[in-house]
Amino acid sequence: MINEQFQHRHAAHCESGVASTLMSHHGAAMSEAMAFGLSSALSFAYLPFVKLTGFPLIAYRMPPKFILKGVAKPFRTNFRFETFRKPDEGMRRLDELLAQGKVVGLQTSVFWLPYFPEDMRFHFNAHNLLVYGKEGDDYLISDPVAEEPQRCAAADLQRARFAKGVLAPKGLLYYPETLGRTRVDADEIRKAIRRTVRIMLGPIPLIGVRGMRMLAGKVARLKADEYGLNYVGHIVRMQEEIGTGGGGFRFLYASFLQEAAEITGLTELNALAERMNEIGDGWREFGLKAVRMIKGREAFDPALLSGMLRSQADREAEFFKMLKRAVA
Amino acid sequence: MDIDAVPQEGNRTLGAHRKAVYARGADGRMVIVPSRGSEMDETVTVQAIERMNGLAEAARARALAGRSAPLEYWMYAKRMDVPLLSQVTGLWQWRIRRHFRPEIYAGLSHDVLERYADALGVSIEQLGRLP
C-alpha cells in the first residue's frame, strides 16, 4: 500500500520538514520556514547539566515536539500522539494506519536507520520522519533531511522507534486530526513572532541571548587543549551539522520573516529578514574560525571565540528588540 | 548567505547525500538549496567520530592486555559511553564499570548479558570477544 498523493520534500530540519509536509498533505500548503516560524521554534539553549557524550546540550531551537504542537493550533487542529509499551503493538498500529491511507509521522533514533550515512549515525533519539506506505517488508519513508524518499526494513525501523535513553521515542507515532482551517492569518504570525521575542529576550540565564552570553563565558574559560578543541567543535556541530539549514537556523528564520512580511503587510520584516541573514553569516564566521583552529591553521584562542559569541549575543539582543517593535 | 556562497566543496561524512540549506537568491528572496557540504561540517563531524574511535581503540588495547572486558570496546564502538549505556540498559553506572573487569564479566548472568547485547545491537557471543 502506497499513498499516491503524497509528495516528498527535502528540508533542512527534520521536525519543521515533517510538520510542513504533513500539513501540506492535509490541504494547508506550507513551507518549512513557515512551520518553523509559526511554531516559534527559533531559540538558543545552553544546558551544561545535560550531557551528550561528555558535552553539554547546545540547541538553536526549541525542544522536540514544539514545532508539531506549534503548527497545529493556528490551523485549529491537534496531532494525535501515540506511544507503545510493546514494539510489536507499535508496528501493528503503524500498519493499521497505513492501511487506512494515512501518512504517519514517527520519532526515531538516527543511529539505527540504515539509510543514514555511517558517519552521521549518532545516538540522537528525536529524529522525525514520515511513513507513506509499505511494500513487502520495506516501509516507504519520507525523511525530510534526505533529498529522495528512502526505504527501511521493518526490523530496522522497529529498533529505531524503540531505542532507549534520553528522549526515548517509545514508538511514538503521530498524525493530524481534521484541519479547522487551511490558511494562516496575520494575527497568528504576529503572535508567533512575539513569542520568539519573549524566548530570546527572556529572563532565564541559560536560554536565548542570555544563554549565548553564558556559553561565551564558558568558552573563555576553556584551556587550550584537546578537550577545548573538541568542545568548540561540538558547538559548531550543533550549529551547522545537525540539520539547521546553516547558521543555527538563522537563515531558515530569515526565510520565514520574508513570508511573514507578505502575509502581514509589515514591510519592515523584509529589512529585519536581511539583518537575520547577516546574523546567520556571523554564526558561520564563528564556525569557520573555530574550524581553522581545530585544523591547526591558527592557534587555538578561546578568548577570541568567546568574543565572537558575545558579539553574536549583542547583535541578536538588538535584533529581537527591533523585531519586538515591528510586531507590537 | 548568498546562493553562490552555499558550500559545494563536498563532505565525505555525508556520503552521496546532499543537505538542504537556506540562502539568498539574486532577487533577495531566501530559497532552499541542496548543499554537498563543506570543510567546516566535515571537520567537526570527523573530529567527533575520531574522538569516539580513539576511545574504542584504547578500550581494545585494554581488552587485549586483559585489563578490561570486550564489553567496554563494544560500548565505544557503538558510539555510546557509560552514562548512555546506563540509560539504555537500566543498569547503574557503577555496575557497568564493574562489569568491565574481565573476572566480573566472566560471571555475568545470561539476563544481564542479554541487556547489553540488546542495547548494543550485537549477539551475546560477539559481546564476549573483540571483532
Contacts between the chains, C-beta under 8 A, distances in Angstrom:
chain1	res1	chain2	res2	distance
A	10	B	20	5.0
A	10	B	32	7.1
A	10	B	34	6.7
A	11	B	20	5.7
A	11	B	32	7.6
A	12	B	19	7.3
A	12	B	20	4.4
A	12	B	21	6.2
A	12	B	22	6.4
A	12	B	32	7.0
A	32	B	32	7.2
A	33	B	22	7.3
A	33	B	30	7.2
A	51	B	83	6.6
A	53	B	52	7.2
A	53	B	79	7.5
A	53	B	80	7.9
A	53	B	81	5.4
A	53	B	84	7.0
A	54	B	81	6.6
A	111	B	78	7.9
A	111	B	79	6.8
A	112	B	121	7.4
A	117	B	13	6.4
A	117	B	14	5.8
A	117	B	15	3.8
A	117	B	17	5.9
A	118	B	15	7.6
A	119	B	12	7.6
A	119	B	13	3.7
A	119	B	14	8.0
A	119	B	15	7.7
A	119	B	45	5.9
A	119	B	46	7.6
A	119	B	49	5.8
A	120	B	13	6.2
A	120	B	14	7.2
A	120	B	45	7.2
A	121	B	79	7.4
A	122	B	48	7.7
A	122	B	79	6.0
A	123	B	79	6.1
A	123	B	80	6.4
A	123	B	84	6.1
A	145	B	19	6.5
A	145	B	20	7.2
A	146	B	17	6.5
A	147	B	17	7.0
A	147	B	18	5.5
A	147	B	20	8.0
A	147	B	34	6.1
A	159	B	121	7.1
A	163	B	88	7.7
A	164	B	87	6.6
A	164	B	88	4.4
A	164	B	89	8.0
A	164	B	90	8.0
A	164	B	119	7.2
A	165	B	84	5.8
A	165	B	87	4.3
A	165	B	88	4.8
A	166	B	84	7.8
A	166	B	87	6.4
A	229	B	47	7.6
A	230	B	47	6.5
A	230	B	48	7.7
A	230	B	51	5.8
A	233	B	43	7.4
A	233	B	44	4.5
A	233	B	47	4.4
A	233	B	48	6.7
A	234	B	44	7.6
A	234	B	48	7.1
A	236	B	40	6.8
A	236	B	44	4.6
A	237	B	44	4.3
A	237	B	45	6.5
A	237	B	48	6.1
A	240	B	40	6.1
A	240	B	41	5.3
A	240	B	44	7.2
A	241	B	41	4.9
A	241	B	44	6.0
A	241	B	45	5.6
A	243	B	19	7.0
A	245	B	20	6.4
A	245	B	21	5.2
A	245	B	22	4.6
A	245	B	32	7.8
A	246	B	1	6.0
A	246	B	21	4.2
A	246	B	22	6.2
A	246	B	23	7.4
A	246	B	35	8.0
A	247	B	1	7.0
A	251	B	1	6.0
A	251	B	21	6.8
A	251	B	22	3.8
A	251	B	23	6.6
A	251	B	30	6.6
A	252	B	22	5.1
A	254	B	22	7.1
A	254	B	24	7.9
A	254	B	30	5.4
A	255	B	22	5.2
A	255	B	30	3.5
A	255	B	31	7.8
A	255	B	32	7.9
A	258	B	29	6.2
A	258	B	30	5.8
A	273	B	30	7.1
A	274	B	28	7.6
A	277	B	1	7.1
A	277	B	24	6.0
A	277	B	30	7.4
A	280	B	1	6.4
A	281	B	1	6.1
A	284	B	1	6.8
A	284	B	40	7.7
A	287	B	40	5.3
A	287	B	44	8.0
A	288	B	40	5.8
A	291	B	39	6.9
A	291	B	40	4.8
A	291	B	43	4.7
A	291	B	44	6.8
A	294	B	43	5.7
A	294	B	44	7.2
A	294	B	47	6.1
A	295	B	43	6.2
